[in-house]
Amino acid sequence: LGAGAAGVIVSNHGGRQLDTVPATIDMLPAIADAVGGEVDVLLDGGVRRGIDVVKALALGADAVLIGRPVLWALASGGAPGVEAAIRMLAAETREAMTLCGARTVAELGPELLAPSRR
């Protein structure tokens, strides 16, 4: 943060570099807390469905990066496949938000994933 970064990408580079590294979604809350809203936090890795997007946003990500689903779509369907994959991911995200009762991204929070035990 002191170096002038505009954002932080939470990534384990697909987990291919070192076996047993923590999943990015597991590390996200602590990293989001550490930057305290001073810079954007992006999550990379493990985003395959709309519910993955919702979980990441609820745990503190400002945005998510998608790689593998888009590459698979490109390999199997070219540009139309990529367009379809992005439309599907957006529709799944909207559906997951609706099922969580969230009308906006601002309404997503960690309480959606771990209800209070009080």
N, C-alpha and C positions, 0 to 999 in steps of 0.2 A: 504494500500500500504506500509506503513511504517513497517508493521508487517511481511513483507516478503511473502505476498500472490503471487502466480503465476498467479492467475486469479480471475475473479469475475463472479458469476452466477446471472443473473438478473431473479428472479423468485418470483412468489407470491404463490408458491406451489399449483398451480391449482386453485387459488382463493377460495379454500374451507375453508380457515382459518377465513376469515373475509369478510362479504359481502361488496360490493362497493369499494374494493381495486382497485387501478389503474391497468390496463392491463400492462403486462410486456413490450409490444411493445411501449406503451406510455411513459414509464419510461426509455427505452433504450437510446435514444439520450443523455439525461442529464447525465446518468451514464457513457456512453462511453466518453463523453466530460470530465467528472470529472477524469477519470483514465488516460486520455491523451495518450493512447497507451503504457503505462508503463506495463500493464498486459493484458492478454487475457480477452475478454468479451464474455461470452456465454449467450444466451437467452434460457429460459425455459418457456414453457407455450404458448398455443394457436397455435402451429405449426401443421397444419393439411394438408397443400398442399404446392407445390413447390413455389407458389407466397409468402407464409408466410416466407419461407426461404430467398427468394430474398429481401423482405421488411426488414427483420431483418439484413441481411448483409448490405443493403443500409443505414440503420440507425445506424450502428456502431458495430454490433456484429461480432466477429471473427468466431463464429460457433454457431450452434443451437443444442438444445437437443430435442429429440423426445421421447415421452413416450407413451402417450395414443394410437396413431395410431399403434404403434408396439404391444402394449398389445392387442388391438382389433384384429389385424391380427393374433397374436399368439392364441388367444382364438377361433377364427373362422377357422383358417387354419393351425395351428401348425407352424413348422419351414418353410415349403414352403410358408405359408401365410406371415410370417415376411419377407422372401426374396422378395416376390412379392411387399409388401408394400414399402420396401426400394427402390426397382427398380423403382416403380411408383413415389415415392417422388423425386428421382434423375432425372427422365425423366421430371417431371413437373418443376423442378428447372431449368433444361437446357432450356426447352421451354420458361419459363418466362424470363430468361436472354436473350434469342434470341429475344423475342418480345420487350424487353427493349433496344435492340441494344448493349447489353453488352457481349463482348467475353470472359471476365475474371471477376472474383470476384472483382478484383481491380478497375474495371470500374463501379462498383455499388456505388452509392452515394445518399444522400438524395434528390438531385435535380430530381431524377427519380420519386419520390413520390409527391413532391410539387414543380411544376415549378415556376421559378422566376416570379414575377409580375412586373418587371421593364419594 
